[in-house]
Amino acid sequence: MNFNQLVRQAQQMQRKVNKLKNEFDEKEFEFASQQDLITGKINGNLEIIDLKINKDLLDEENKEMLEDLLVVTINENIAKIAKEKEDTINNATNGVDVSAFL
């Protein structure tokens, strides 16, 4: 394999990874807290695009519980999405580290 072939392969991999990353960023992930008190959607770019809160949580007595539940629910799902994104890219590149391309 000569240098030009190696460069072409690297460019192909970069295009493939960029395409997967863009597709992943547009993907939507639904989430829900325990007992579905909070539900919503986060895109692959980790932006919240929809959020619904059960009306039973919307009184002053539940304010702290609601805040805690929001933090836990969103953080758990961000971690899941980040892992899925990493797995998607690793599968596409056969485990080759392409972080320099991202």
N, C-alpha and C positions, 0 to 999 in steps of 0.2 A: 504494500500500500504506500503510495507516495503522499507527499505533503498536501497536494491539491485535493486528493480524495479525502484525506482526513479533514481538511477545512470544509469541504462540501458536506461531509457527514455531520460535522459540528453545526453547520448552518441549518441543515435539515432538522436536526434535533432541536435547535433553538426555535425554529418556526413551529414545530410540533408542540413544544412546551408552551410557547406563547399562545397558540391556538387553544390548548387545553386550559391554560390559566384564564383566558378571556371567557371561554365557555363556563368555567367554574364560577367566575366572578358574577355572571349573570344568573346562575342557578339559584333557586329559592329553597330554603329549608324551613319547614314548619317546626315549631317548638311548643311545648306545653309544660307547665309546672305540675307538681303533684295535684291530683284531683282536678286538673284543667282549670284552675282558678285564674291562671294567666296563660294566654295563648298568643301566638304571633308568627311572623316570618322574618327571617334574616337572609340576606343574599350572601353569595360566596365572597363578597368583598367586605363582609362583616358589618353591613349596614342594616339596621332594623327598618323593615319596610311595612310592617303591620304589627299592632299591639292591641290586644283586647284584655280587659280586666273585668272579672266577675263583679257584678254590682255589690255583692256581699262584702267585698274588701274595701269599698269606697266610703267608709265612715272613719271618723277621727280616731276611734278606738283601735282600728286595724292599721293605722298609718305606718307604724314601725314594722309590723309583720309584712305589710305590702312591700315596703322598701327592701327588706331582707329577701323576700321571695323573688322580687324582680332581679336583684343582683345575682342570686344563686342560679336562677333559671337562665338568664342571659349568659352568664359566664360558662355554665355547663355546656350550653349549645355552641358558643364560640369555640370552645376547646374541641368539640366534636367536629365542627366544620373545618377547623384548622388541620385536624388529623386526617380527615377525608381528603382535603386538598393535597396534603403531603403524600398520602397514599396514591392518589390519582397521578401525580407527577412522577413518583417513584416507579409506578407500574409502567408508565409511558416511556421512561428512560432506562428501564431495567436496573434501577437502583443507582445509576450514575448521578453524582452530585452536580446539579445544574444551577445551583444557587447564584452563580455568577451571571447567568443569563436573565435572572428575574429582576 
